[in-house]
Amino acid sequence: ESTAHSVLEKDFAELMKSGKISWKAVNYDEKENEHYLKELGLTGSGVVIARVTPDGKISGHKVLQDVWRLARSEERMRSYLLEEIKSYLGQHG
């Protein structure tokens, strides 16, 4: 979680400042967030890139499947997150 947030703050600072992208940590154990598991096809904790409409609905998303495999290497994790976020923005920006 902290690495993903750090990548956004460091490498996408202008997009965050403009509001084009944002960070949201969600605890799916809380009743009001349980719907994310089914809606996003999650079976547990993970990192998801999502396109959200102005009214707060998720209109597209990508689950970053390799985050747990790369969790022991911050450098590899940062590289993976950067690549995936840039790719998603390029396709859906």
Summary of the structure (lengths in Angstrom):
residues: 93
radius of gyration: 13.2
end to end distance: 22.7
largest distance: 36.5
contacts: 196
relative contact order: 0.16
helix: 52%
strand: 12%
